[in-house]
Amino acid sequence: MNKWDKEYCTQFLDEVDYLANKGIKYVFVKRIDGVRNYKYTKTPELFEALAVFYKTII
């Protein structure tokens, strides 16, 4: 049985800033080996914003 991860995680601060500007806020921050990991609840709005973000930076 596979488990479904309910959170999306990123350390990319440009991505965090972009999502904040779109009104999408992280649920919590977890520090692992001194690196901040921002966790977001997976939603259609999150993935739509991420698609636009990565489409524009490439």
Order of alpha helices (4+ residues) and beta strands (2+ residues): beta-alpha-beta-beta-alpha
